[in-house]
């Protein structure tokens, strides 16, 4: 704790605190002293158990023939996020339609080839 000296004289209290960040609150005739300093860091705890293997998968679709409609059977059994790039690695935005949890159709304004990244 800190080096503190408390002297009580009738209804007065004199409090001397050396080198501390203590907070002193006076409520009616009670004096509350709270030491806000942190103690030393404790020892590192034990290693936790190994978590379950990740089940999130991704799928990369390569569209070699230029087309303005890409039908992608991905087999991920979910409605994945979709990012598309053309053959020059430029991001392309299209209209995405989820046929079901394993197939997505993307429609573009012009035909091109590239890749779709689904995750």
C-alpha positions in Angstrom: 0.0 0.0 0.0 1.1 3.6 0.1 2.9 5.6 2.9 -0.1 7.2 4.5 -0.6 8.8 7.9 -4.1 9.5 9.2 -4.5 11.7 12.3 -8.0 12.1 13.7 -8.6 15.1 16.1 -12.1 15.3 17.4 -14.2 15.9 14.1 -11.2 16.7 11.9 -9.0 14.3 10.0 -5.6 15.3 8.6 -4.4 12.9 5.8 -0.9 12.9 4.4 -0.3 10.6 1.4 3.2 10.3 -0.1 3.6 9.6 -3.9 0.3 8.2 -4.8 -2.6 8.7 -7.2 -5.1 8.1 -4.4 -8.7 9.4 -4.6 -10.1 10.8 -1.4 -13.8 11.2 -0.9 -15.4 12.7 2.2 -19.0 11.6 2.8 -20.6 13.1 5.9 -18.0 12.2 8.6 -16.5 9.2 6.9 -13.3 9.3 4.9 -12.9 6.9 2.0 -9.4 6.4 0.6 -9.1 4.5 -2.7 -5.7 3.6 -4.1 -5.9 3.8 -7.9 -2.4 2.5 -8.6 -1.9 -0.8 -10.5 0.1 -3.6 -9.0 2.7 -5.6 -10.8 1.6 -7.8 -13.7 0.7 -11.4 -12.7 2.1 -14.5 -14.2 1.0 -15.7 -17.7 -1.8 -18.1 -17.5 -1.9 -21.6 -19.0 -2.4 -22.2 -22.8 -6.1 -22.6 -23.6 -7.6 -25.6 -25.4 -7.3 -25.9 -29.2 -10.4 -24.6 -30.9 -12.3 -26.4 -33.6 -10.9 -26.5 -37.1 -12.1 -23.7 -39.4 -15.0 -24.6 -41.6 -15.1 -21.5 -43.7 -14.1 -22.3 -47.3 -13.6 -20.2 -50.4 -14.0 -20.8 -54.1 -12.2 -19.2 -57.1 -14.0 -19.3 -60.4 -12.0 -18.7 -63.6 -14.0 -17.4 -66.5 -11.8 -18.1 -69.6 -14.4 -17.4 -72.3 -15.6 -13.7 -72.3 -19.2 -13.6 -71.2 -21.6 -11.0 -69.7 -23.3 -13.7 -67.6 -21.3 -16.0 -65.3 -23.1 -19.0 -63.7 -20.9 -20.2 -60.9 -21.6 -23.5 -59.2 -19.4 -23.1 -56.0 -20.7 -25.9 -53.7 -20.0 -23.8 -50.6 -23.5 -24.4 -49.2 -23.9 -20.7 -48.2 -24.5 -17.3 -49.8 -20.9 -16.1 -50.2 -19.4 -12.7 -50.6 -18.4 -12.2 -54.2 -15.5 -10.2 -55.7 -14.8 -10.1 -59.4 -11.7 -9.0 -61.3 -11.1 -8.9 -65.1 -8.0 -10.5 -66.8 -6.1 -7.3 -66.0 -6.9 -7.6 -62.3 -9.3 -4.6 -62.3 -12.3 -4.9 -60.0 -15.5 -5.3 -61.9 -19.0 -4.8 -60.4 -21.9 -6.9 -61.6 -25.4 -7.8 -60.5 -25.2 -10.8 -58.3 -28.1 -13.3 -58.0 -28.0 -16.2 -55.6 -29.7 -19.1 -57.4 -29.4 -21.2 -54.2 -26.8 -21.8 -51.5 -24.5 -23.5 -54.0 -24.8 -21.5 -57.2 -24.5 -17.8 -58.0 -25.1 -16.0 -61.3 -23.4 -12.7 -62.0 -24.6 -10.4 -64.8 -22.3 -7.6 -66.3 -22.9 -4.8 -68.8 -20.3 -6.2 -71.2 -18.7 -9.6 -71.8 -15.2 -10.2 -70.4 -13.0 -12.9 -68.9 -11.5 -12.9 -65.4 -12.0 -14.4 -61.9 -14.6 -14.4 -59.2 -13.6 -14.9 -55.6 -16.3 -16.3 -53.3 -16.0 -16.7 -49.6 
